[in-house]
Amino acid sequence: MNPDNLGARLPALCEDGLVLRWLTTVDLPALMAIFADVRVVRYMATEPLDTEAAASQYLLSIHEGFLAGSLYQWGIELDGEIIGTCTLAAVDRHNRRADIGFALGRKYWGRGLILRALPAVIEFAFRRLRLHRIGADADPRNAASIRVLEKLGFRREGLLRECYFHLGEIQDALLFGLLERDWDASEYCHRG
Ligand SMILES: CC(C)(COP(=O)(O)OP(=O)(O)OC[C@H]1O[C@@H](n2cnc3c(N)ncnc32)[C@H](O)[C@@H]1OP(=O)(O)O)[C@@H](O)C(=O)NCCC(=O)NCCS
């Protein structure tokens, strides 16, 4: 039983021509197409999903995370196709915070699509889950991700030196935070 009373699955969110929706086994080929690409997972805490078994395990962890109320991950659908995902992870009801994550398949980069999807997730976090803070981290080299976070209103809060060992290299992480009042002041906020 999901602790946020969300029922059996994540509610679909519609945003600016995109549908954010629950992922099922039907979406395994799309998840592989997105996450088998090393360019996509280069700066993510995800290993490349380059086998069906890895993709199935990934989907299972999404469903288990939903049931535990610790991870909410939506597929981003454009014209009937799953093109990426966005995530609230490490959902912490006591401290009213979570971390946000996002990724698009390589061929969908550079079209402003993630900035169309993420406001719905942030609204869900603050209004539906009643969170107070959303955190994020990004490799300092991940310019697109940093730009997306700052455009949404996230503030830089620090740098964790050499905190990930991923795909054969040590990576730094810039830390970001978005408080509900930051979001209310963001031009992307639905109330804005
Ligand atoms: C991060 C990601 C979702 C960005 O989504 P996107 O919709 O392709 O973003 P866009 O290319 O439209 O760019 C967003 C902004 O970043 C800017 N940007 C993109 N690449 C850039 C670069 N190399 N240097 C500087 N700015 C850049 C764009 O100009 C745009 O800013 P603008 O709206 O002011 O012009 C996508 O690159 C991705 O899936 N990356 C792999 C997964 C990942 O790293 N996720 C984040 C983990 S923290």
The ligand as a Tripos MOL2 file, in Angstrom:
@<TRIPOS>MOLECULE
LIG
   48    50     1     0     0
SMALL
NO_CHARGES

@<TRIPOS>ATOM
      1 C1         19.6760   17.0100  -19.0380 C.3       1 LIG1
      2 C2         18.7170   16.8080  -20.2020 C.3       1 LIG1
      3 C3         17.4420   16.1260  -19.6940 C.3       1 LIG1
      4 C4         18.3990   18.2050  -20.7830 C.3       1 LIG1
      5 O1         17.1550   18.1770  -21.4530 O.3       1 LIG1
      6 P1         16.8900   18.9550  -22.8210 P.3       1 LIG1
      7 O2         15.4070   19.0770  -22.9610 O.co2     1 LIG1
      8 O3         17.6260   18.2700  -23.9270 O.co2     1 LIG1
      9 O4         17.5180   20.3410  -22.5350 O.3       1 LIG1
     10 P2         17.8990   21.4130  -23.6510 P.3       1 LIG1
     11 O5         18.9250   20.8870  -24.6000 O.co2     1 LIG1
     12 O6         16.6410   21.9060  -24.2460 O.co2     1 LIG1
     13 O7         18.6700   22.5030  -22.8400 O.3       1 LIG1
     14 C5         18.2120   23.0870  -21.6840 C.3       1 LIG1
     15 C6         19.0370   24.3510  -21.5030 C.3       1 LIG1
     16 O8         20.4190   24.0080  -21.3480 O.3       1 LIG1
     17 C7         21.1930   24.6780  -22.3300 C.3       1 LIG1
     18 N1         22.2780   23.7830  -22.7510 N.ar      1 LIG1
     19 C8         22.1600   22.5830  -23.3520 C.ar      1 LIG1
     20 N2         23.3780   22.0710  -23.5740 N.ar      1 LIG1
     21 C9         24.2770   22.9840  -23.1080 C.ar      1 LIG1
     22 C10        25.6940   23.0290  -23.0480 C.ar      1 LIG1
     23 N3         26.4390   22.0200  -23.4990 N.pl3     1 LIG1
     24 N4         26.2760   24.1210  -22.5080 N.ar      1 LIG1
     25 C11        25.5340   25.1390  -22.0130 C.ar      1 LIG1
     26 N5         24.1640   25.1390  -22.0330 N.ar      1 LIG1
     27 C12        23.5620   24.0690  -22.5800 C.ar      1 LIG1
     28 C13        20.2330   24.9420  -23.4750 C.3       1 LIG1
     29 O9         20.6730   26.0260  -24.2850 O.3       1 LIG1
     30 C14        18.9630   25.2610  -22.6970 C.3       1 LIG1
     31 O10        19.0140   26.5620  -22.1760 O.3       1 LIG1
     32 P3         18.1210   27.7210  -22.8440 P.3       1 LIG1
     33 O11        16.6880   27.2260  -22.7150 O.co2     1 LIG1
     34 O12        18.3940   28.9030  -22.0110 O.co2     1 LIG1
     35 O13        18.5800   27.8120  -24.2690 O.co2     1 LIG1
     36 C15        19.3240   15.9120  -21.3110 C.3       1 LIG1
     37 O14        20.5100   16.5280  -21.7260 O.3       1 LIG1
     38 C16        19.6170   14.5110  -20.8300 C.2       1 LIG1
     39 O15        18.7360   13.6490  -20.8510 O.2       1 LIG1
     40 N6         20.8590   14.2580  -20.3850 N.am      1 LIG1
     41 C17        21.2520   12.9230  -19.9180 C.3       1 LIG1
     42 C18        20.6730   12.5930  -18.5580 C.3       1 LIG1
     43 C19        21.1680   13.5450  -17.4930 C.2       1 LIG1
     44 O16        22.3340   13.9130  -17.4840 O.2       1 LIG1
     45 N7         20.2530   13.8870  -16.5760 N.am      1 LIG1
     46 C20        20.5580   14.7830  -15.4920 C.3       1 LIG1
     47 C21        21.2340   14.1110  -14.3680 C.3       1 LIG1
     48 S1         21.5050   15.3050  -13.0650 S.3       1 LIG1
@<TRIPOS>BOND
     1     1     2 1
     2     2     3 1
     3     2     4 1
     4     2    36 1
     5     4     5 1
     6     5     6 1
     7     6     7 2
     8     6     8 1
     9     6     9 1
    10     9    10 1
    11    10    11 2
    12    10    12 1
    13    10    13 1
    14    13    14 1
    15    14    15 1
    16    15    16 1
    17    15    30 1
    18    16    17 1
    19    17    18 1
    20    17    28 1
    21    18    19 ar
    22    18    27 ar
    23    19    20 ar
    24    20    21 ar
    25    21    22 ar
    26    21    27 ar
    27    22    23 1
    28    22    24 ar
    29    24    25 ar
    30    25    26 ar
    31    26    27 ar
    32    28    29 1
    33    28    30 1
    34    30    31 1
    35    31    32 1
    36    32    33 2
    37    32    34 1
    38    32    35 1
    39    36    37 1
    40    36    38 1
    41    38    39 2
    42    38    40 1
    43    40    41 1
    44    41    42 1
    45    42    43 1
    46    43    44 2
    47    43    45 1
    48    45    46 1
    49    46    47 1
    50    47    48 1
@<TRIPOS>SUBSTRUCTURE
     1 LIG1         1 GROUP 0 **** ****
